[in-house]
Amino acid sequence: MKRTHIKSLIGSALTSAILLSSGCSKILDEQPRSSFTPDYFSTEKGVQGGITSLYAHLRNIYGQAYYYNACLTGTDEVTYAQSADGNFKDMDMSGVGQVTSTSFPTSIPWGESFSDINTASGIIENASAVGLSDALIAEARFFRAFDYFLLVQTYGGVPLDLGAGELTFNTNPVRFSTRNTVPEVYTKAIFPDLLQAVNDLPDVGRVTGGVTKTAARLYLSKAYLTYAWWLENPNNIPTYPETARTDPDGHDAHWYFQQAYDVATAGIQNPGPFSLQPTYYDLNLGSNDRNSEIVLYADHTQTSEQYNGGNLTYGSGGAPDNFAVWMLTWNYTLIHSGTDASWSNTASSVVRAATQDLGRPWTRMAPTIGVIENTFADKTNDSRYDGTFVTSYRANWNLAGDATPVYYNANNLPVSPGDAIITFLDGEPSTPINYDDWATKNNVGAGALPGRSDFVISPEGISRLRYPGLWKLGTYRTDNNGGVGQPNAGTTRPFNIAKFSELYFIAAEAAVKGAATTAGKSARDLINVIRARAGKWKFDNGENEAKVEDHSAEMVAATPATIDINYILAERSREYYGEGYRWYDLVRTQKWTELSSTYRIGGVNISDHTPQTVTRTIEPYHYLRPIPQGQLDAMEMTDAEKDTYQNPGYE
């Protein structure tokens, strides 16, 4: 077969280059550059600029809403919402769309990763000659492995040769390559680079947000874990290119599960500057970004458009903006309250504002009812539901310059700025909600309960139109100046990619799969560290007030004596809901079909208060994403050869 590849994948022009500041600065000085050339990499400044570009490229993937959608929609966590277009419906797997080779969300890792891999290879080849340290070279090794790990999880086997030889910097546009097998990608690229990175990276990052030994251990342990599942293949999911489920080094799945456990626990025991935050609220609070639990993030800032990577007043709806959370934000601005007790006139009582509970609403993605009722069943002891969702939408018309002291809300009761306008209830109330008299008046289908001034929606009333928003990823800015601020800009918070807490989950999952454990670090021990933290409350977002309570004992007591994979996955969803982990978690463990084939949610209309049960069709071939059509179209090959290059099952 002719070896083919496209220019944009391996070309010599590598975009989004930025330079590393000189001297002792602890931040990355980003200076936009149109391309790298081979000559540029012959200088120390050029190689350092290449290293900085590896960090910048993270913003093209993480916080990019369409990639975010591909990680969540179609899983048990998320379905499409009322305003979804085909990008979101395609991913739902429920017949309203179809994932094909032209689906944009699934193409993003392919389109973004290969130029970064080539940059990393150029750094690795040239760094020693220009006098860069082993630690700096290790940063490039980390990112090359990082990108290959993302690709192999998404598409199966991918090319190691970008035109100049395997793992070699390519300088000429070419249209040929072959896809390596999954074992080759892991054993030739991912594992060697990460092992070297663990050895050479420092405990403390060279710059703020720089990769560390802990980051390398986290990704090495996760790569070992994922490859172990691939070797075991419990549900006979096909791989591509087709190859035997054997390891070139002669190890079996159990050996890799053990390696995953050993490396993850080494990371826990040797944390460097990383640690768990004291509460889940602290972990996700906007004013506490870049805290000790965050191992890797795609950075943004409100202080400079150049360093932010996007406009500070109006988001483009495209990378490198951080605009993922818009998608899971419903249009709360539709909520109406009466400007007088007769409701002869109404107004929006919750206006768009750049605050962590609000932000810019796109209504493209929605949580399923199962998430609210089952995943987060314990809303009393476990702080993670309250620390994940916005369950109370509060009056803020004053931020828009409206000095009216009182509006009228449910049961014609008065409300003032700061009062709850709509509350998503924790469970079904004993008294039936009165939707008939209020659903149309408030314009979003919420109802009333006797004596309450806030409109209410129960879990069974959650629909594609209205649902709890995502507080944990919400907007945070310090330049609102008492007004609504800049709610239409992309989020200027960093998008968190990896957390120290995941080392506990990786080790626990490996232990469940048979890894020998050390004293005090059984699967249950490890999960209980996370659950105990989840039982500690500092603030109640729903009630908007301090809540200093410790339910750690109850959380630990409720942990099953024997933990299985489904429990690990449920805990991962409670810990990382809406952060983009879910599709990869379900594909790794081959639980996607089992856990996501049906879901419940209400419809798109104000009057929809009865959940529908929706069935998804998830075929074994869906466990790999399609090679993008743009890649195939640019290849110099026959239709038959393109069919061979494409993952089976996709047109």
C-alpha positions as a printed Julia matrix, in Angstrom:
651×3 Matrix{Float64}:
   0.0     0.0    0.0
   1.23    3.5   -0.8
   2.36    5.3    2.36
   0.42    8.54   2.57
  -0.07   11.52   4.81
  -1.12   15.13   4.57
   0.94   18.29   4.59
  -0.83   19.85   7.54
   0.1    16.84   9.63
   3.82   16.69   8.95
   4.64   19.96   7.24
   7.68   21.99   8.13
   5.56   25.0    9.13
   4.56   24.51  12.75
   2.18   27.19  13.93
   1.6    28.89  17.28
   5.23   29.16  18.26
   6.0    31.22  21.34
   9.23   32.19  23.04
  10.49   31.43  26.51
  11.42   34.48  28.51
  15.03   34.83  29.5
  16.41   35.33  32.96
  14.7    34.04  36.12
  11.07   34.63  35.21
   8.67   31.96  36.45
   6.05   32.55  33.75
   6.07   31.7   30.06
   6.54   34.76  27.86
   4.34   34.06  24.86
   5.36   35.88  21.68
   3.23   34.74  18.72
   5.22   33.38  15.8
   3.85   32.13  12.49
   6.1    29.11  12.09
   9.15   27.13  13.15
  11.91   26.37  10.66
  14.82   23.94  10.97
  17.21   26.91  11.3
  15.15   28.28  14.16
  15.71   25.06  16.11
  19.48   25.44  15.72
  19.51   28.16  18.38
  18.95   27.92  22.11
  16.29   30.62  21.91
  14.53   28.72  19.16
  14.47   25.43  21.04
  13.23   27.18  24.17
  10.5    28.81  22.09
   9.51   25.38  20.86
   9.18   24.16  24.44
   6.93   27.07  25.31
   4.74   26.34  22.29
   4.08   22.87  23.7
   2.3    24.49  26.62
   0.42   26.94  24.39
  -0.99   24.19  22.22
  -2.95   22.82  25.19
  -5.38   25.71  24.76
  -6.35   24.45  21.3
  -7.76   21.26  22.86
  -8.6    21.82  26.53
 -11.35   24.37  26.99
 -12.21   23.98  23.29
 -15.95   23.31  23.54
 -16.29   20.92  20.63
 -13.54   18.63  21.88
 -15.12   18.94  25.34
 -18.42   17.86  23.82
 -16.77   14.79  22.26
 -15.51   13.75  25.69
 -18.92   13.9   27.39
 -21.98   13.9   25.12
 -23.09   10.33  24.5
 -21.93    9.1   27.89
 -23.99    8.56  31.02
 -22.98   12.07  32.13
 -24.27   14.25  29.29
 -26.75   14.47  26.43
 -27.54   17.24  23.97
 -29.54   20.27  25.1
 -32.27   22.4   23.56
 -30.07   24.61  21.37
 -27.69   21.87  20.22
 -26.59   21.75  16.61
 -25.26   18.73  14.74
 -21.88   18.91  16.46
 -23.6    17.89  19.67
 -26.37   15.68  18.34
 -23.86   13.61  16.36
 -22.11   12.68  19.6
 -25.27   11.58  21.44
 -25.46    8.16  19.72
 -29.28    8.29  20.0
 -30.21    8.58  16.31
 -30.56   12.36  16.13
 -27.15   12.5   14.44
 -24.31   10.2   13.48
 -20.58   10.19  14.09
 -18.84   10.12  10.72
 -15.45   11.01   9.32
 -16.74   14.57   8.78
 -17.84   15.09  12.41
 -15.83   18.03  13.69
 -15.63   17.2   17.42
 -13.91   13.86  16.86
 -11.31   15.38  14.53
  -9.76   17.78  17.01
  -7.07   15.59  18.64
  -5.89   14.46  15.19
  -5.8    17.99  13.85
  -4.0    19.47  16.84
  -1.55   16.83  18.05
   0.76   15.91  15.19
   2.33   19.35  14.69
   2.98   19.4   18.42
   4.59   15.96  18.27
   6.83   17.15  15.45
   7.81   20.23  17.44
   8.7    18.01  20.41
  10.81   15.78  18.18
  12.63   18.83  16.83
  13.4    19.96  20.36
  14.63   16.52  21.43
  16.94   16.27  18.42
  18.4    19.78  18.71
  18.37   20.54  22.44
  21.63   18.86  23.38
  23.5    20.58  20.56
  22.43   24.0   21.8
  23.15   23.22  25.43
  19.69   22.64  26.91
  19.51   20.59  30.08
  18.09   17.09  30.38
  15.22   18.57  32.37
  14.22   20.88  29.51
  14.46   18.04  27.01
  12.25   16.0   29.35
   9.51   18.6   29.0
   9.47   17.93  25.27
   9.45   14.18  25.91
   6.51   14.59  28.24
   4.46   16.45  25.66
   5.31   14.09  22.82
   4.1    11.2   24.98
   1.1    13.25  26.13
  -0.03   13.82  22.55
   0.57   10.25  21.45
  -1.37    8.99  24.46
  -4.31   11.21  23.53
  -4.18   10.0   19.93
  -3.9     6.28  20.65
  -6.82    6.4   23.08
  -8.93    8.24  20.52
  -8.1     6.58  17.19
  -6.14    3.4   17.9
  -2.8     3.02  16.17
  -1.38    6.23  14.69
   1.77    7.11  12.69
   5.11    7.31  14.46
   6.79    8.31  11.19
   5.78   11.82  10.15
   7.89   11.68   7.01
  11.51   11.56   8.19
  11.52    8.33  10.19
   9.92    7.14  13.41
   9.95    9.77  16.16
  12.13   11.98  13.97
  11.68   15.7   13.3
  10.26   16.19   9.83
  11.05   19.32   7.81
   9.43   18.61   4.45
   5.73   18.49   3.53
   4.89   14.9    2.58
   1.75   12.92   1.85
   2.74    9.48   3.03
   2.8     7.48   6.23
   1.55    4.29   7.76
  -0.39    3.8   10.93
   1.54    1.96  13.62
  -0.25   -0.51  15.86
  -1.4     0.28  19.37
   1.42   -1.73  21.04
   4.0     0.05  18.89
   2.7     3.49  19.86
   2.83    2.62  23.55
   6.13    0.75  23.65
   8.1     2.85  21.16
   6.81    6.32  21.98
   4.68    6.76  25.1
   6.42    4.57  27.67
  10.04    5.46  26.79
   9.38    9.19  26.72
   7.46    9.17  30.01
  10.01    6.97  31.75
  12.73    9.41  30.73
  10.55   12.32  31.83
  10.03   10.77  35.26
  13.78   10.43  35.58
  14.73   13.91  34.33
  11.93   16.29  35.27
  12.22   18.25  38.52
   9.92   17.87  41.52
   8.96   21.54  41.25
   8.08   23.01  37.88
  10.65   25.18  36.13
   7.93   27.79  35.61
   4.47   28.28  37.05
   2.38   25.49  35.58
   5.44   23.7   34.19
   5.45   19.91  33.96
   7.02   17.98  36.8
   8.03   14.52  37.9
   4.54   14.11  39.38
   2.9    14.97  36.04
   5.07   12.39  34.29
   4.22    9.74  36.9
   0.53   10.49  36.59
   0.54   10.06  32.82
   2.87    7.06  32.88
   0.65    5.26  35.39
  -2.46    6.12  33.39
  -0.84    4.94  30.16
   0.15    1.66  31.84
  -3.42    1.28  33.14
  -4.99    2.0   29.74
  -2.64   -0.34  27.89
  -3.32   -3.09  30.44
  -7.04   -2.84  29.71
  -6.27   -2.91  25.98
  -4.26   -6.11  26.38
  -6.97   -7.73  28.47
  -9.81   -6.63  26.16
 -12.6    -8.07  28.35
 -15.45   -7.3   25.93
 -13.67   -8.12  22.67
 -13.67   -4.55  21.39
 -11.87   -4.4   18.01
  -8.66   -2.47  17.52
  -7.12   -0.92  14.43
  -4.79   -1.4   12.68
  -5.57   -5.01  13.41
  -2.94   -6.67  15.57
  -2.64   -9.38  18.18
  -3.32   -8.32  21.76
   0.23   -9.15  22.75
   2.97   -6.96  24.13
   6.23   -6.69  22.16
   8.17   -6.87  25.44
   6.42  -10.06  26.51
   4.45   -8.64  29.42
   0.81   -9.45  30.12
  -2.03   -7.22  31.28
  -1.42   -8.04  34.94
   2.18   -6.82  34.67
   0.98   -3.47  33.36
  -1.74   -3.15  36.0
   0.97   -3.66  38.58
   3.17   -1.02  36.95
   0.23    1.39  36.99
  -0.27    0.8   40.7
   3.42    1.08  41.56
   3.99    4.29  39.6
   0.78    5.94  40.88
   1.54    5.12  44.52
   5.1     6.39  44.03
   3.53    9.66  42.91
   1.36    9.76  46.01
   4.32    9.03  48.28
   6.58   11.58  46.56
   4.2    14.45  45.81
   6.63   17.31  45.5
   4.6    20.53  45.79
   1.28   18.79  45.08
  -1.4    17.85  47.6
  -5.14   17.44  47.88
  -7.07   20.58  48.68
  -8.8    20.49  52.09
 -12.31   20.59  50.59
 -13.91   20.01  47.2
 -15.14   23.6   47.32
 -11.57   24.88  47.69
 -10.49   22.74  44.74
 -12.93   24.36  42.31
 -13.25   27.9   43.67
 -12.28   30.42  41.01
 -10.23   32.56  43.39
  -8.18   29.46  44.26
  -7.2    28.48  40.7
  -3.76   26.92  40.08
  -3.87   25.38  43.53
  -1.71   22.53  44.87
  -3.97   19.81  43.45
  -3.67   20.9   39.82
  -0.85   19.04  38.07
  -1.42   20.35  34.52
  -3.62   23.04  33.04
  -4.18   25.05  29.87
  -3.64   28.55  31.15
  -5.58   31.76  30.59
  -5.6    35.2   32.2
  -7.79   38.31  32.41
  -4.79   40.65  32.42
  -3.65   40.4   28.8
  -5.25   39.25  25.56
  -1.85   38.13  24.28
  -1.23   35.87  27.25
  -4.88   34.85  27.5
  -4.95   33.57  23.94
  -8.33   35.17  23.31
 -10.39   38.35  23.43
 -11.16   39.56  26.95
 -14.56   41.07  26.12
 -16.18   38.77  23.57
 -15.4    35.12  23.0
 -15.05   33.79  19.49
 -16.58   30.39  20.15
 -13.37   28.78  18.96
  -9.91   27.81  20.15
  -7.78   28.97  21.88
 -10.61   30.49  23.95
 -11.67   28.57  27.05
 -15.38   28.35  26.29
 -16.27   24.78  27.22
 -18.49   25.66  30.18
 -20.79   27.73  27.96
 -22.09   24.49  26.49
 -23.38   23.13  29.81
 -24.9    26.49  30.77
 -28.64   26.73  30.1
 -30.27   30.03  29.19
 -31.12   31.21  32.68
 -31.68   34.72  31.3
 -35.06   33.5   30.06
 -36.3    33.4   33.67
 -39.03   35.99  34.21
 -40.39   37.5   37.42
 -43.18   40.03  37.81
 -42.28   43.69  38.14
 -45.52   44.04  40.11
 -47.66   41.65  42.12
 -50.23   41.32  39.33
 -47.56   40.17  36.85
 -48.92   42.64  34.32
 -45.3    43.21  33.36
 -42.35   40.88  33.67
 -38.59   41.19  33.42
 -35.53   38.97  33.46
 -34.64   38.62  37.11
 -31.34   36.75  36.53
 -29.19   38.62  34.03
 -26.05   37.43  32.3
 -23.01   38.16  34.49
 -19.34   37.16  34.67
 -19.67   35.24  37.93
 -18.88   31.62  38.68
 -22.54   30.6   38.89
 -23.62   32.31  35.66
 -21.59   33.28  32.57
 -22.51   32.89  28.91
 -25.32   30.4   28.14
 -25.3    28.26  25.0
 -27.61   25.38  26.07
 -25.8    22.79  23.93
 -25.23   20.06  26.53
 -27.27   18.89  29.52
 -26.76   16.46  32.41
 -28.96   13.4   32.35
 -31.46   12.86  35.14
 -29.48    9.78  36.16
 -26.54   12.0   37.08
 -28.67   14.03  39.46
 -30.61   11.12  40.97
 -28.05    8.31  40.96
 -24.47    9.5   40.5
 -24.98   12.23  43.09
 -27.56   10.38  45.18
 -26.0    11.52  48.48
 -26.38   15.27  48.56
 -26.26   15.5   52.37
 -22.87   14.06  53.28
 -21.09   14.34  49.93
 -20.16   17.94  49.07
 -19.38   17.15  45.44
 -22.9    17.71  44.09
 -23.01   21.17  45.62
 -19.41   21.78  44.54
 -20.15   20.77  40.95
 -23.52   22.28  40.02
 -25.38   25.57  40.18
 -28.66   24.64  41.86
 -29.86   28.1   42.83
 -30.23   30.99  40.39
 -30.37   34.25  42.3
 -31.77   37.68  41.52
 -29.15   40.07  40.18
 -31.02   42.64  38.11
 -29.27   45.32  40.16
 -25.94   44.42  38.45
 -27.46   45.6   35.17
 -28.31   49.02  36.65
 -31.94   48.3   37.61
 -32.49   49.89  41.01
 -35.95   48.34  41.51
 -35.88   47.03  45.07
 -38.43   44.23  44.67
 -39.73   41.91  41.97
 -42.47   39.3   42.47
 -41.84   35.63  42.06
 -43.44   32.3   42.98
 -46.74   32.59  44.83
 -46.58   36.35  44.11
 -44.07   36.73  46.91
 -41.52   39.55  46.79
 -37.85   38.89  46.03
 -34.84   41.17  46.15
 -31.34   40.98  44.67
 -29.55   37.98  46.16
 -32.74   35.98  46.73
 -33.26   32.65  44.99
 -35.39   32.95  41.85
 -35.23   29.31  40.75
 -33.99   26.34  42.76
 -33.25   22.86  41.45
 -34.4    20.61  44.29
 -32.25   17.8   45.65
 -35.1    15.31  45.32
 -38.8    14.9   44.63
 -40.87   16.9   47.17
 -43.67   15.28  49.16
 -46.0    18.08  48.03
 -46.63   18.08  44.27
 -45.06   20.99  42.42
 -47.59   23.38  40.88
 -46.39   23.72  37.31
 -49.77   24.54  35.79
 -50.07   28.06  37.22
 -46.46   29.13  36.88
 -44.56   27.3   34.14
 -45.53   29.74  31.4
 -45.33   32.84  33.6
 -41.72   32.28  34.58
 -40.96   31.4   30.93
 -38.81   28.32  31.65
 -41.31   25.77  32.92
 -40.51   25.97  36.63
 -43.22   25.44  39.25
 -44.07   26.55  42.76
 -44.37   24.99  46.2
 -46.56   26.49  48.95
 -44.95   29.27  50.95
 -41.8    29.54  48.81
 -40.87   32.64  46.84
 -38.46   30.74  44.61
 -39.66   28.72  41.66
 -38.61   25.08  41.82
 -37.71   22.22  39.51
 -37.32   18.69  40.82
 -34.87   16.14  39.38
 -37.72   14.57  37.41
 -38.41   17.98  35.85
 -34.91   18.42  34.44
 -35.08   18.78  30.68
 -33.04   19.74  27.65
 -34.28   23.32  28.24
 -33.48   23.71  31.97
 -30.99   21.95  34.22
 -28.43   22.71  36.91
 -25.44   24.57  35.47
 -21.79   23.74  36.05
 -20.38   25.83  38.89
 -16.98   24.13  39.07
 -15.88   25.4   35.63
 -17.75   28.68  35.81
 -16.48   32.16  34.98
 -14.28   33.92  37.5
 -13.04   37.48  37.04
 -11.99   40.26  39.37
 -12.77   43.16  37.03
 -16.59   43.19  37.22
 -16.5    46.45  39.24
 -19.91   45.9   40.78
 -21.62   45.23  37.46
 -22.17   42.29  35.14
 -18.55   42.39  33.97
 -17.63   40.59  30.74
 -19.88   37.49  30.62
 -19.52   37.13  26.84
 -15.77   36.6   26.9
 -14.18   33.19  26.99
 -13.43   32.04  30.49
 -10.15   33.53  31.68
  -9.62   30.74  34.21
  -7.15   27.94  33.44
  -8.74   24.76  32.15
  -7.61   21.97  34.46
  -6.27   18.92  32.62
  -4.78   16.72  35.34
  -5.18   16.63  39.11
  -3.12   15.04  41.87
  -6.25   13.22  43.05
  -6.22   11.03  39.93
  -3.17    9.15  41.21
  -5.47    7.71  43.9
  -8.02    6.62  41.3
  -5.41    5.09  38.99
  -3.86    3.08  41.81
  -7.29    2.0   43.06
  -8.39    0.87  39.6
  -5.17   -1.09  39.13
  -5.71   -2.72  42.53
  -9.24   -3.75  41.55
  -7.72   -5.34  38.44
  -5.4    -7.47  40.55
  -2.31   -5.41  41.29
  -0.64   -6.37  44.56
  -1.1    -3.56  47.07
   0.93   -2.16  49.91
  -0.26   -1.62  53.47
  -2.75    1.22  53.75
  -3.19    1.51  49.99
  -5.84   -1.0   49.05
  -8.43    0.1   46.52
 -10.82    0.93  49.37
  -8.14    2.82  51.3
  -7.28    4.93  48.29
 -10.87    5.74  47.36
 -11.66    6.61  50.95
  -9.01    9.32  50.94
 -11.02   11.0   48.18
 -14.38   10.27  49.77
 -13.28   11.55  53.17
 -12.28   14.85  51.59
 -15.65   14.98  49.81
 -17.37   14.8   53.21
 -15.78   18.06  54.37
 -17.9    21.13  53.74
 -16.75   24.74  53.81
 -19.48   26.55  51.87
 -22.97   25.69  50.61
 -23.35   27.01  47.06
 -27.03   26.15  46.9
 -27.83   28.16  50.02
 -25.1    30.73  49.34
 -23.77   30.59  52.87
 -20.92   29.18  54.93
 -21.34   25.55  55.98
 -18.53   24.14  58.08
 -19.39   20.47  58.56
 -17.4    17.24  58.46
 -19.18   14.13  57.17
 -15.98   12.23  56.41
 -16.9     9.4   58.78
 -20.24    8.89  57.08
 -18.63    8.94  53.66
 -16.01    6.35  54.61
 -18.58    4.14  56.32
 -20.72    4.13  53.19
 -17.9     2.85  50.97
 -18.51   -0.81  50.0
 -16.22   -3.37  51.6
 -15.36   -4.66  48.13
 -14.92   -2.16  45.36
 -15.46   -3.06  41.7
 -14.85   -1.21  38.45
 -18.37    0.2   38.3
 -17.87    1.75  41.74
 -14.54    3.23  40.65
 -16.26    4.72  37.6
 -19.09    6.12  39.72
 -16.58    7.75  42.05
 -14.65    9.15  39.09
 -17.88   10.7   37.81
 -18.62   12.25  41.2
 -15.09   13.64  41.4
 -14.6    14.74  37.79
 -18.11   15.29  36.46
 -18.13   17.63  33.49
 -14.34   17.92  33.26
 -13.94   15.87  30.07
 -12.79   12.52  31.48
 -15.87   10.4   30.93
 -15.67    9.07  27.35
 -12.06    8.04  27.83
 -12.87    6.37  31.17
 -15.7     4.36  29.65
 -13.71    3.4   26.56
 -10.67    2.37  28.62
 -12.74    0.06  30.84
 -15.01   -1.0   27.95
 -18.06    0.05  29.98
 -19.43    2.65  27.58
 -22.2     0.46  26.18
 -23.18   -0.95  29.58
 -23.42    2.39  31.37
 -24.62    4.72  28.63
 -27.05    2.83  26.39
 -30.09    4.53  27.91
 -30.7     7.79  29.72
 -33.62    9.9   30.94
 -34.35   13.59  30.39
 -37.28   15.9   29.63
 -37.92   17.51  26.26
 -37.14   20.95  24.83
 -40.41   22.75  25.66
 -41.56   24.76  28.67
 -44.37   22.27  29.24
 -42.11   19.19  29.3
 -42.07   17.86  32.88
 -42.21   14.12  32.23
 -38.87   12.45  31.49
 -38.34   10.48  28.35
 -36.2     7.35  28.24
 -33.82    7.53  25.3
 -31.95    4.57  23.81
 -28.5     4.87  22.31
 -26.86    2.59  19.77
 -23.2     2.15  20.69
 -21.45   -0.36  18.45
 -18.03   -1.91  19.19
 -16.44    0.1   16.36
 -17.52    3.35  18.06
 -14.86    2.74  20.71
 -12.46    4.29  18.18
 -13.13    7.67  16.59
 -12.95    8.06  12.79
  -9.88    9.38  11.03
 -10.96   12.89   9.87
 -12.16   13.12   6.29
  -9.94   16.13   5.69
  -6.95   13.92   6.38
  -8.13   11.29   3.91
  -9.02   13.83   1.21
  -5.52   15.31   1.27
  -3.82   11.95   0.87
  -2.53   10.77  -2.48
  -4.11    7.34  -2.47
  -6.86    5.31  -4.05
 -10.32    4.99  -2.57
  -9.48    1.44  -1.54
  -6.35    2.62   0.25
  -8.32    5.33   2.03
 -10.8     2.7    3.17
  -7.9     0.71   4.58
  -6.51    3.76   6.37
  -9.88    4.62   7.95
 -11.07    2.94  11.14
 -13.61    0.26  10.2
 -17.29    1.14  10.49
 -17.0     4.77   9.41
 -17.9     6.26   6.05
